[in-house]
Amino acid sequence: MVFLDEIADGSLKIWKTLDISYTDFIRTTEARHAAFVQKILQKIYDKGEDIYQGEYSGLYCVGCEAFKNERDLVNGVCPDHLTKPEVIKEKNWFFKLSKYQGFLEKWFAEHPTFVESASRFNEVKAFVERGVEDFSISRENNTFGIPLPFDSSQITYVWFDALLNYITVCQEEGEKFWDKDTYILHVMAKDIVKFHATYWPAMLESAGYRLPDQEYVTGYLTVDGQKMSKSLGNIVDPVQVAQDYDRDAEVFYLLYDAPIGADGDFSWDRFKGTYESVLIGAWGNLVNRVVSLCSKYGITEGNIS
């Protein structure tokens, strides 16, 4: 838990430094979330057909916290983490995702902008068209996690648990942020779109909740064409960048240089070049000229139209 506290505190520090505001900050280790997860699990379990007990034998990527098929691997390893999945076999509880095959296909057809961008949506639709499989929603109890309300020997699988925090965080507002008249937008990285666009809609339909209006998928941020890695020593600390230059300079560069929705690449040379030529040279010069003219003609207030 100490490690998780450090990760959460680090995220909050970044948001504060970059002046990113939020209504509520939730962690899936919170008591309010555990209670809601168990409530939803029990509700779906009581339906008698969407959750069942079975045995799983297959490949599991620890980094993704997800089961893998052979077709998901590249040269026998996870393409995202470059590690070989573990072979596991255990009794778990499963969510009957296969029951919602037709529902997902119909939803995608009726909501052509459900996943943005189109290329990501095509990946999701192709995944579903191959035939979705039921997925395990529990693991053998290792003392860390949310116990299943109907089987205390098992804890809830992270991708059933974590997705529900979208609704947990609305509880204190009477779920008004999740009602039919609210526009619901999810923003996520490209590596977790499968869970959001297939597992999540089926879970919501099973539990009797409306679906989000759109899921916006972002790319990765690399450094000089390479993935950020501690071993390579190329991790860019957003807090340090803001302290060395300025918060506005950092945000401007990311919006200016990184394409929205696609992978972006951070380069110190381009960052410094943008800072000096665009912010200081272009915008800074413009502001200086405007201020000089205002001073020259005695303009002290007014509106820009």
Summary of the structure (lengths in Angstrom):
residues: 305
radius of gyration: 23.4
end to end distance: 53.1
largest distance: 80.3
contacts: 805
relative contact order: 0.10
helix: 47%
strand: 19%
